[in-house]
Amino acid sequence: MSAGGTASAAPLRLGLRANLAQFSLLVAVNALVGGMYGQERIVLPLLAEQAFALSSATFALTFILAFGATKALTNYFAGTLADRFGRKPVLLAGWLIGVPVPLLLIWAPSWGWVIAANVLLGINQGLTWSVAVIMKIDLAGPARRGLAMGLNEASGYLAVAVTAQATGYLAETYGLRPAPFLLGAAYAALGLGLTLLAVRETRDHALLEAANHTGAHAHGDGLTARQIFALTSFREPALSAASQAGMANNLNDGLAWGLLPILFAAHDLPVAQIGLLGALYPLVWGLGQLLTGPASDRYGRKHLITCGMLLQAAALALIALADAFALWALAMGLLGVGTALVYPTLLATIGDVAHPTWRARAVGVYRLWRDGGFAVGALLAGLIADLYGLRAAIWAVAAITAASGMIVAVRMYETHPRR
């Protein structure tokens, strides 16, 4: 039987080499998912301040709050839907929902339209990125899960970086609208077409792995949604440590998205330089994951996550102290390195521990907490910035990130099956 469930002479096999064509296609699809997200990274914070005259940081960050809350909830249901209806239908639904996003941003007459666009973007990202992760885990099997997640996250965040840089250039050359968001319209059309015509179902690969599963966790299949939520969120040490680390990671990513462009603009940096700084962070993050994903397969997960969280905290502290482009560029690069250590490794940890029959739902719960960090970060950083200033908000997020790294060091055990 083939990945799509039709009769075929070739049996299903796990592994990157055995599924190279389909895995590579999914890497390309995830790059388009990242591009949809990247179209906003530079332009929307500047649009809030310049086009809609939003002086309050808390109010200006409502677009991140809407995006993060919607994406977090969608992540949770994406895993359940993928188990029930299959991976491909959920991926296709995510792309259909993403098509109107760039059009709303181009034509938005008020900030409410931007909020509505980010609700749709949150659903789009929650469905498409979650399912892309699940499908690659399905295909890769247990031996090279870290490499698979490194390739997945690298493709997405390299696309974020390239798109952020491109939209910064387009915004400086042609204005904040509509040129930067035309990229997003192209990404949505291409992603929808590739998913409809070329992507194949992978749920049968998960069932194949389940038949021979020897993972780290004692619980097999048959768990309820409530039990999976409790294990991933609180009860299971590695899963719960990964969930809180994911939330802290995206809390500081929300800060980088929403407030750092405003900080840089306040120091009279031109839009092109702000775009370069905004692109440098996901560029290093994306490229770094090509190394850190397979490194976690070789050296284990726990120590990479701990070091990555602490490095992120140090980078944020340097951003708060600096007041020049060169130092900010160094700090954004370090922030990217720290995030590269953490991001694919956390996903690989979830894949190590969760049983294949409920792994998609565990990924959904993890991503619920992780992307909830966008909403928490937008609200927390906005309130602190309004009360005490931008730099105080950065210091607060740095402290939370460091504390999260220490929780991983104390609570998580090594999950790689060979270690």
Buried (B, 14 or more C-beta within 10 A) or exposed (E): EBBBEEEEEEEBEBBBEBBEEBBEBBBBBBBBBBBBBBBBBBBBBBBBBEBBEBEEBBBBBBBBBBBBBBBBBBBBBBBBBBBEEBBBBBBBBBBBBBBBBBBBBBEBEEBEBBBBBBBBBBBBBBBBBBBBBBBBBBBBBBBBBBBBBBBBBBBBBBBBBBBBBBBBBBBBEEEBBBBBBBBBBEBBBBBBEBBEEEBBBBBBBBEBBBEEBEBBBEBEEEBEBEBBBBBBBEEBBBBBBBBBBBBBBBBBBBBBBBBBBBBBBEEEBEBBBBBBBBBBBBBBBBBBBBBBBBBBBEBBBBBBBBBBBBBBBBBBBBBBEBEEBEEBBBBBBBBBBBBBBBBBBBBBBBBBBBBBBBBBBBBBBBBBBBBBBBBBBBBBBBBBBBEEEBBBBBBBBBEBBBEBBEBBBEBBEBBBBEE
